[in-house]
Amino acid sequence: MAIALIVLSIVCGALLVQRIRSTLELRSLCRQLEELERGSHMELGLQSRQKEMLDLCRALNRLQKLHHQGQIQYEKAERQLKQNITGLAHDIRTPLTGAAGYVQLARECGESERREYYLQVASGRLQELGDMLEELFLYTKLTSREFTPDMREVQVLPMLSECLVGLYQCFEEKGLSPQVDFEEEGFRVLADEECLRRIFHNLIQNALVHGSGGIVIRQERDALIFENTVSDTSRPDPEHIFDRFYKADSARRKGSSGLGLFIVKELAERMGGSVRAQLAGNRLRIILEWNSMSV
C-alpha cells in the first residue's frame, strides 16, 4: 500500500511538472503570437520536446508563413490595381479631353467645312471613349460568377463579315483591305452569338489600332487565325498579350483600355475554346480554337 502511494505521488508529481511546463510553453507561444500581431515576422519556437506541442508550433509557423505570403501578394495586387486605375483614368481622360477641344474649335470656327471636320474628329474621340467604357462594363460582367454564355451553333463567316462591315470606315481611314480565307464557308462553332461577335470585334480592332497593315483572317480546320503586321514600336509580348490592362509601351496613346484581348481570352474559354498568340518577325498571329465544331 505504501509503495503504491509512493508511485502515485511520483506520477502525480511528474504530471504536475509536465502541466507546468506545458502552461509555460503555451504562455510563451501566446507572447510570440502577440509579437506577430504587432508586425514581427519571426518564426515561433519552443523548448519543449513533446510531440503534440511541436506539431502545434509547426502548424502555427505554416499558417504564419501562408499569411505572410498572402499579405505580400495582396500588397502587390493593390499596387498593380492602383497603377491600372491611374493608367485607365489617363486613357479615359485623353479621348474625352480631345473631344471637348474639337467641339470648342467647331464652335469658334466660321468655315462650315472646317467645322464639320472638327465635329467628325470629336465624334471619333467619343466613339473611342464609348468602346473603352463598353469593355470596362463587359470586364466587370466577366468577373461575375453569374455570367453564363448562351451556347448555340453559329455560322462563323456571316458574323465575321458583319463585324468587318461594321468597321469599314476604320479600314478606309487606314487604307487597308482585310484578306479573308475560309476552307469551309459553312464553318460553324458552338458559341454565344454576342460573345463571338465581341471576340471578332476586339481582334479586328486590335489589328487596326496596334497593327501596321496586312490583316489576314483565315480558317484552318477547327481554328480561326487573325494575323497582321506590327511595327517595331508596337511589338507585343505573346506571353502577356492576354493579361488584364496589358499594353505594348507605345500603344497607350492610342485610346485603348488594355482589356480587349483579355476579354477575348475570357470569352473564348467561357465558351469551351482557347486562344493563343504567336509572334514571328513582324507578324502577330492570334489563334482561336474550339473543341466542338460542326460543318
N, C-alpha and C positions, 0 to 999 in steps of 0.2 A: 504493500500500500504506500509506504513511504517512498519507494523507488518510483512508483507511478506518479506521485505528486511532484517529485523532483523533475521527472521527464516532462510532465505537463507544464511545470514552471519554465523549464528551458525553452519548450516550444512556444509558450506564450511570450516569453522574452524575445525570442527570435522574430516572432510575428510582429511584436511591438516595434522592434528596431526596423524591420522591413517597412512597416507602416510609416514610421517617422521619416525614413529615407525617401519613400515614395511621395510623401507630403512635401518634403523639401525640394525634390526634383520637379514636382508639379508647380510649386511656387516659383522655382527658377524658370520653368517654361513660361509661366504667366508673365514674369518680368521681361523675358526675351520677346514675347509676343507684343507687349506694350511698347518695346523699342521698335519693333517692326511697324506698329501703328503710327509711330512718330516719324516714319520715313527711313528707318535703317534697312539696309539690305544684307545684314549679317545672316549667317546660317545658324540655325538652332543647334545647341549642343547639350549633352547630358553626361554626367559621370557614372550614372547607373549602368549596370550590365544586365538588367532584367530585359528579357526578350520583348515583352509587351511594351515597356517604356521606350525601348529603342525603336520598335516598329512605329509607335506613335510619333516619335521625333522625326523619323524618316518620312512618314506620311505628311507631317506638317511642313517639312522642308520642300517636299514635292509640290504641295499646294502653294507655298510661298513663291517657288520658282515659276510656276504656271501663272500666278497672279502678276509677278514682275514682268514676265514676257507679254502677258495680255496688256499691261499698262503701257509698255513700250510700243506695242502695235497700235493701241488706241491713240497715243500721243502722235505717232507717225501719221495715222489716218486723219487725225484732227488737223495737223499741219497741212496735209495734202488737200483736205477739204477747203481750208481757208485759202490756199493758193488757187484752187479750182474756182472758188466763188469770186475771188479777186479778178482772175482772168476772164471769167464769164461775164462779170459786171462790165469789164472793159469791152468785151466783144459785143454786148448788147448796146452799150452806150455809143459805140462807133457808128453803126448804121443810123441810129436814132439822131445823133448829132448831125450826121451828114444830111439826112432827110430834112431836118429843120433848117439847115443852112441853105439848101437848094430851094426850099419853099420861100425863104426870105428873099433870095435872089429873084425868084419868079415874081414876087410881089413888087419888087422895086424895078423890074425890067419893063420897059415900054415897047420892046420889039416882040411881037407875038410869036415869031418862030423861035426866038431865043428863049422866051418864057415857056413855050411848050417843051423845049429840050430840058430846061431846069426841072419842070414838073415830072418828066419821064424819069430823070435820074433820081429824084426824090421818091418816086413810086418804086423804083428798083431797090432803093435802100430800105424802104418799108417792107418790101417783099422778103428781103434778107432777114429782117427782124422777125417777120411772121414765121418764116421757116425755122428760125432758131427757137422761138417760143413753142412752136409745134413739137420740135424734137425734145424740148425740156418736158413738155406735158407727156409725151409718149414715154420718155425715160422714167418719170415718176409712176406711170401706169405699169411699166415692165417690172419695176422693183416691188410691185404689189403681188402677193401670193394669189390674189383673187383673179389675176389675169389668165384667161384661158382662150386660146385661139379656136375659132370655129372652122374645123377642118373639113374640107371637101375637095373633090377633084377639080383642078383648074387647068385650062389650056393656057400654056405659057406665052406663046408667040403673040396672040392678040393683046394680052395685057401688057407685055413688054412694048409693043408698038404704040399702045395708048400712052404709056409713060414717055416714050420718045417724042411723040407728037406734042405732049404737054410741055416739053422742054424745047420745042422747036425754036423759039425766039433766042434762047440761050445758045443753041447751036449756030444760029445765024450770026449772033454777035461775035462768036468765037471764030466764025468762018470754017466750021467743022461739019462733017457729014459722017454719021456713025456707020460702021460696016456690021451687018447682022448676017450670021450664017448658022442655019439650023439643019441638022441631019434629018430631023423629022418635024415637019410643020405641025403635026398633031401631038407633039410632045406635051405630056401632062404631068402634073405633080399633085400630091396630096398636101393642101395648104389652106391657110386662111387668106381669102382674096385681098382684104385690106392690108394684112401684114405683108403679103407678097408684093403688093403694089408699092408699099413703103420701102421694102428692100430694094426694088428696082430703082425707085426714085433716088434713094440715097446713094446707090452705087453709080448711077449716071451722073448725079450732081457732084459726087466726089471727083469723078473723072474730069468733069467740066471745070470745076473750081481749082483743083490742085494739079490737074494734068496739063500737058502741053501739046495735046493732039493725039492723032492715031487711035481713036476709040473703036475697039472691036468687041462685039458681043457674039459668042458662038456657043452652040450646044453640042456637047460630045457625050453620048450615052446618057447617064443619069446626072450629068453635071452641066451647069451654065458657067461660062468663063467670061469675065469682064476684064478687058485688057486695054491699057492706054500707056502713052509715053509720059514720063515725068522728067522734070528739069533737075539740074544739079542742086538747085536751091529748095526743091520740094521733095527730095527723096525720103520716103518714109521708112521706118524700121518694121519689117514684116512681123517681127516678134511682138510688137506693141501696137500695131496699127489698129487693133480692135479694142484697145484699152479705153476706159472712160476718159473723156477730155483730152485724149492724145491728139497732138498736132505736130507735124513737121515744123521746125523752128520758124521757117519763113512764111508759114501759112496763116499765122494768127491775124494778119492784117486783112484777110480775105472774107471776113464776115461768116465765120463758122463757129458752131458751138463745141466742136470736138466730140460730138456724140453720134454723128451719123453712122460710122462704121461699127461702133459699139452696139447701136440699135440693130444694125444688120445682123450681127452675130447673135444677139439675144433672140431676135425674132426667128432666125433660122433654126437655132437649137430648140426653141419652144415648139417648133413645128416638126421636130424629129430629124432635121437636116444638120448640115455642118458648113462651115466656111473657113477658108484659109487663104493666106496671101503669099505670093512669091515675087521676088524682085530679081530680074535678070538684066544686068546692064541698066538701061534706062527704061525698061518695060516693066510696069507693075501689072501683075495678074492676080485677080481675086476669083476664087473658085467656089461656087455654091454646089453642094451635093445633097441629094435626097435619098433616103433609104427605101422609100416605097414609091414606085413610079408606075404610070400606066400610059401606053402609047396607043 
